[in-house]
């Protein structure tokens, strides 16, 4: 019950900054924050101004909520997200999703960086998430359920909405962009995986691996939102080909892929029908 009260307090504060009711919520991950430059009539709200919002501690995450217009749609975008490895619990990590849904958003676009386990994935490729494997050890829904926020036992069938996937694939085809379909495995981090772990992930059917996305998707589905997820492949994690990782290179790879992702997302938004 306390969570519901916290959500309402955050929404009330955001409403002091803007009365815009967003249709689409967007979470921007590592190196993928430039999309917000295209948001028109943007109202930028630092996370520290919003009650109960965590603060991003990751260097490449700006830490502000942006509400405005993008490709004819009203959007609310998180420029910077939160991770379990920062010390936050899963309820804190997903609190912004609750707030964006309460503000009016019925669709969530979630973007992230990932390591490519699939042999066909290379740095700079875009991976459209078709499913996920939660290896984070918990979900944000553990504990008492508040029926005002969603059902006790939400179904994660079609967690990544098939119609939104089809739209993204059509746009990618028209733009001549390579867009893989992928199963995303989520681990807590912050250490990158061992070769043995990459091999395990490959065996159980993961195409890519990251440290985010899944908690937000679970909460979005609990709240009844439709979800589209795209991950940028930043490094090659094929077990028999993996080498030492360079975090700065991973961030650079994400930023290099950003123009393609931005182009894709803007056209998906333009064609999107609520």
Steps between C-alpha positions, in 0.01 A plus 500: 500500500792733571620456140169627364526810721857564385395473134222753551740741672744475209223552244374805688847654488544430129160663437638820655754510215266404215140394442590297188359146515753273323398214275838325477766450766864460393794369702838591352800290601878522485618739229148536360387832644518722192147417382372757746653777286218440253222540758311824435351726765707301747460545873807360679460391861813391691445177688591666829194726464261200492406342836620140550694492171842336526802688366707352218861430597614384156728749324332467158146554639381862521232459766192694390142439396400672175143554387406639160413422138682259271381409151143604579484303824508625857790326672665477839865393484742388767843631412684259724373191679578306818662162557514242775881529509469862611356371827134572427235237560267390223213717622723809480634400157149472357339791686536733198305253283217515753508880489506520119205261480310703760569813294309337214749299292356175367806392298859455616802514270804371686853526361828365632849386415575129491770245432440288191502125572346400167773435243319719249507806728778759466572832675270771368218259409149563628315217673119508525404318817253217449529347849718497808659272758504644852817392681502789745381284788177685569223709344360841598164336584616305806301601807145614559309584182301822466214423261486868402840454331442162332401136554665265749608259224568692176546296184827568314384332182563748218697714744660674201192587300487312171326785315765749610768251394339468158486879464869535592599228253300668222669832571845339507431332165390829344806678640729215396617456859608166643274419795550159660234336715649399833443336836654722770655349813516730803762470774564742783861600419706711538767248408483374145442130456756221491555292188326209675200723570487611136504135401216426744295792366552379146384150594178622666402707199618855566609712204628792708567591860466816707447644848164676463172498306333192651385659830349795312325270254352287778354807672376646172313180424368484857360849439345400166742686272602372158877469463757525224865439584811560291857435614816626332767234473816659639739206522535146378444237772514177297665253743780380270572851369474723806793709617567763768227764526554876482211690661587824321496315169161354591363850565652626173337213309160590647542864407613411147180301447281776638423674166360177355294432812369857507398481135321170560318611814382829353342323205340237726349785701379675185319186382377395841126486547377496860 
